[in-house]
Amino acid sequence: MPEYQVDLRDVRFTLFEHLKIQNLGNRPLFEDQDQELYDSVLVESERLNRTVVSPLNEIGDREGIRFEDGKVYSPEAYHVAYKTLSGSGWVGMAADPKWGGMGFPQVMSAASAEMCMGACVSFMFTPGLAAAAARVIAECGSRELAETYVKRMFLGEWAGTMCLTEPHAGTAVGDTRTSAVRQSDGSYLLSGTKIFISQGDHDLTDNIIHLVLARTPDAPVGTKGLSLFLVPKVLLNEDGTLGDPNDVACVSVEEKMGIHGSSTCTMGFGENGNCKGWIIGEEGAGMKHMFLMMNEARIEVGLQGVGIGNAAYQLALNYAKERVQGTRVEDMRDPNAERVTIIDHPNVRRMLMECKALGEGIRALCYRTALAIDNSRTAEDEKEREREKALVELLTPVVKAYSSEAGFRMTDLAMQILGGAGYIKDYGVEQHMRDVRIAAIYEGTNSIQALDLIGRKLPRAGGRDFMNVVSQFDRTVEDLKNHPILGKAAQSFAETKDKLVACTMALAGYQMQNDMRYPVQICKQYLELFGDMLLAWLLLQQAEIAHDRFHQILEEDPDRTAKDHPELRFYDAKVKTAQFFVSQFLPRARANAARIESGDRSAIEVTF
Ligand SMILES: Cc1cc2nc3c(=O)[nH]c(=O)nc-3n(C[C@H](O)[C@H](O)[C@H](O)COP(=O)(O)OP(=O)(O)OC[C@H]3O[C@@H](n4cnc5c(N)ncnc54)[C@H](O)[C@@H]3O)c2cc1C
């Protein structure tokens, strides 16, 4: 199985040349941090993920987890790797140092998470869920709960889960039946069954802290009646040491298509009437608090698309440079012509370019969103903090849905590039394809992300958040419209932007007339259209920077060419990537606009 590879040059370009995250070092939370420090973190993260995490990928897939006598055992190899990773502080990379965190920005954590997802996504569940659950407890829980649990979770000593799904309540979380009854000492007794709980049980840590959505007696129906509870697998003694087991049982584990190294559990809470939990925040505020975890998890799922998609692309690129097959198309009638590597074939190049454009585009989208989280917390100007917070809200469903699908598409293209070798296990591509497929389903299916986008995010503040993004699109068009190389692409981008705005108005029009069925039918196409535009915008920004850097290098050293200078090659490829994306993906965006504008209701009206 080939080792994990990431294009660190592109990661660095996106972080330092495009998003300029080193400027965060001027802000109070990130004082004393600079590009050199961030770069050393990237190098170490790449090394750890390549050497420690990546070897787990094939082992976890082959061995899977073991379920015996009600207990889940993780693949043996995961234990040492988990100790190494948690022992060096990676779980709490973006957490406040007062909670045992390293205090890095979210955007750095995103870059590191991308690598871990690409190296072995099943392994990433434990640290990822622990950090996300700990953040909810720190921000929404009582001081006592925070002091008892948060540090040990960010240090990786204890793991976490998120427990929403029930047999009859998947997408419809408001139908949750698990109950929680308050006791005289302020704790609650929980009772109910949750299904599909990732890492619901495992043996990587001594304790697992479940965050469980449940309904208190007499609570209103629907999501407003839900509260969030902290339910430890093992109860604590007065002095904080581990005590008796709580009444929490892993009833069964699922057999599934991919992510075999992670457990997907049916969890019984209170089967013996004695499951103790503690409320996080107020009764009835459960969804609000759980959304904190879900929004973070949605960005993480987007990063699964980035990590796995790009890992598959690197495998395909290496393979295409080595696999010899056929002759150049110009020589196809000459049986004695030189045999070439498949990277010489234009159709293979087109598939590689599609992977590259999608992979670099979703990386930029996810990192930009993570940076917006940092800006929303630390920007000096209050208006900017608010704008960036709104940007996170608007982009989160797109990050989750668009990146997960792009990641899957990249694994599909990578498999095609490898031909038969892609379909067999030895090269790792088929595992990536199976592993990434779930990303479009969990954390709210991609259709639900699209619903969230058109139903909640676009109408916010009278559409102001969306129009702020459109103004940024306009600024890029203004910058590039007379550009010698990128002017034509900017023109195409501007025309498609007009289509996006028209579709947004049209969907709002339907909603204003209380016609919800049509927008809901077509919202997924809208999300793809918006996502294509976001990627085109970010890739055009990158291309402008790359074009300038290319010419600076040539001015300093006019004899160099892209052939003998890796940096020239990199910048030249960046410009071409944006041109490719605009010419190959914006027609898809315009086709989606045409679908939306068609008003066709046959799918709604047909009798199946
Ligand atoms: C491997 C794995 C790990 C998971 N991990 C967790 C976890 O850790 N914690 C947890 O709580 N859950 C977890 N889940 C559950 C996951 O989040 C749900 O499967 C997902 O939210 C969809 O719910 P469902 O499966 O019940 O599908 P359903 O809700 O039955 O949906 C089926 C289809 O109908 C569509 N649909 C449903 N309702 C609507 C609607 N109102 N409008 C439009 N379309 C709709 C959906 O988009 C989907 O296409 C996991 C699932 C898997 C498979």
The ligand as an SDF file (V2000), in Angstrom:
LIG
                    3D

 53 58  0  0  0  0  0  0  0  0999 V2000
  -21.0440    5.4350    9.4030 C   0  0  0  0  0  0  0  0  0  0  0  0
  -22.0300    6.3400   10.0550 C   0  0  0  0  0  0  0  0  0  0  0  0
  -21.6240    7.1040   11.1410 C   0  0  0  0  0  0  0  0  0  0  0  0
  -22.5550    7.9330   11.7870 C   0  0  0  0  0  0  0  0  0  0  0  0
  -22.1730    8.6250   12.9170 N   0  0  0  0  0  0  0  0  0  0  0  0
  -23.1240    9.2710   13.6430 C   0  0  0  0  0  0  0  0  0  0  0  0
  -22.8200    9.8260   14.9230 C   0  0  0  0  0  0  0  0  0  0  0  0
  -21.6760    9.7780   15.3820 O   0  0  0  0  0  0  0  0  0  0  0  0
  -23.8060   10.4130   15.6400 N   0  0  0  0  0  0  0  0  0  0  0  0
  -25.0970   10.4830   15.1780 C   0  0  0  0  0  0  0  0  0  0  0  0
  -25.9440   11.0140   15.8750 O   0  0  0  0  0  0  0  0  0  0  0  0
  -25.4220    9.9680   13.9530 N   0  0  0  0  0  0  0  0  0  0  0  0
  -24.4700    9.3570   13.1860 C   0  0  0  0  0  0  0  0  0  0  0  0
  -24.7990    8.8110   11.9700 N   0  0  0  0  0  0  0  0  0  0  0  0
  -26.1580    8.9680   11.4650 C   0  0  0  0  0  0  0  0  0  0  0  0
  -26.2500    9.9270   10.2920 C   0  0  0  0  0  0  0  0  0  0  0  0
  -26.0050   11.2350   10.7150 O   0  0  0  0  0  0  0  0  0  0  0  0
  -27.6220    9.7280    9.6400 C   0  0  0  0  0  0  0  0  0  0  0  0
  -27.5630    8.4820    8.9620 O   0  0  0  0  0  0  0  0  0  0  0  0
  -27.9800   10.8460    8.6830 C   0  0  0  0  0  0  0  0  0  0  0  0
  -28.1990   12.0370    9.3850 O   0  0  0  0  0  0  0  0  0  0  0  0
  -29.2480   10.5260    7.8770 C   0  0  0  0  0  0  0  0  0  0  0  0
  -30.2630   10.0050    8.6640 O   0  0  0  0  0  0  0  0  0  0  0  0
  -30.9780    8.6370    8.2270 P   0  0  0  0  0  0  0  0  0  0  0  0
  -29.9200    7.6420    7.9650 O   0  0  0  0  0  0  0  0  0  0  0  0
  -31.9930    8.3030    9.2370 O   0  0  0  0  0  0  0  0  0  0  0  0
  -31.6520    8.9660    6.8360 O   0  0  0  0  0  0  0  0  0  0  0  0
  -33.1040    9.5840    6.6410 P   0  0  0  0  0  0  0  0  0  0  0  0
  -33.3000   10.7290    7.5520 O   0  0  0  0  0  0  0  0  0  0  0  0
  -34.1060    8.4780    6.6730 O   0  0  0  0  0  0  0  0  0  0  0  0
  -32.9860   10.1440    5.1510 O   0  0  0  0  0  0  0  0  0  0  0  0
  -33.0970    9.3170    3.9910 C   0  0  0  0  0  0  0  0  0  0  0  0
  -33.1110   10.2220    2.7490 C   0  0  0  0  0  0  0  0  0  0  0  0
  -34.2290   11.1150    2.8090 O   0  0  0  0  0  0  0  0  0  0  0  0
  -33.8060   12.4640    2.7590 C   0  0  0  0  0  0  0  0  0  0  0  0
  -34.6170   13.2520    3.6850 N   0  0  0  0  0  0  0  0  0  0  0  0
  -35.0130   12.9170    4.9250 C   0  0  0  0  0  0  0  0  0  0  0  0
  -35.7320   13.9010    5.4730 N   0  0  0  0  0  0  0  0  0  0  0  0
  -35.7970   14.8950    4.5850 C   0  0  0  0  0  0  0  0  0  0  0  0
  -36.3910   16.1900    4.5800 C   0  0  0  0  0  0  0  0  0  0  0  0
  -37.0550   16.6680    5.6230 N   0  0  0  0  0  0  0  0  0  0  0  0
  -36.2460   16.9370    3.4780 N   0  0  0  0  0  0  0  0  0  0  0  0
  -35.5680   16.4840    2.4260 C   0  0  0  0  0  0  0  0  0  0  0  0
  -34.9610   15.2770    2.3630 N   0  0  0  0  0  0  0  0  0  0  0  0
  -35.0740   14.4870    3.4370 C   0  0  0  0  0  0  0  0  0  0  0  0
  -32.3420   12.4360    3.1800 C   0  0  0  0  0  0  0  0  0  0  0  0
  -31.6180   13.5190    2.6380 O   0  0  0  0  0  0  0  0  0  0  0  0
  -31.8780   11.0910    2.6250 C   0  0  0  0  0  0  0  0  0  0  0  0
  -31.5330   11.2360    1.2730 O   0  0  0  0  0  0  0  0  0  0  0  0
  -23.8690    8.0170   11.2950 C   0  0  0  0  0  0  0  0  0  0  0  0
  -24.2610    7.2490   10.1820 C   0  0  0  0  0  0  0  0  0  0  0  0
  -23.3610    6.4130    9.5840 C   0  0  0  0  0  0  0  0  0  0  0  0
  -23.8430    5.5880    8.4290 C   0  0  0  0  0  0  0  0  0  0  0  0
  1  2  1  0
  2  3  1  0
  2 52  2  0
  3  4  2  0
  4  5  1  0
  4 50  1  0
  5  6  2  0
  6  7  1  0
  6 13  1  0
  7  8  2  0
  7  9  1  0
  9 10  1  0
 10 11  2  0
 10 12  1  0
 12 13  2  0
 13 14  1  0
 14 15  1  0
 14 50  1  0
 15 16  1  0
 16 17  1  0
 16 18  1  0
 18 19  1  0
 18 20  1  0
 20 21  1  0
 20 22  1  0
 22 23  1  0
 23 24  1  0
 24 25  2  0
 24 26  1  0
 24 27  1  0
 27 28  1  0
 28 29  2  0
 28 30  1  0
 28 31  1  0
 31 32  1  0
 32 33  1  0
 33 34  1  0
 33 48  1  0
 34 35  1  0
 35 36  1  0
 35 46  1  0
 36 37  1  0
 36 45  1  0
 37 38  2  0
 38 39  1  0
 39 40  1  0
 39 45  2  0
 40 41  1  0
 40 42  2  0
 42 43  1  0
 43 44  2  0
 44 45  1  0
 46 47  1  0
 46 48  1  0
 48 49  1  0
 50 51  2  0
 51 52  1  0
 52 53  1  0
M  END
$$$$
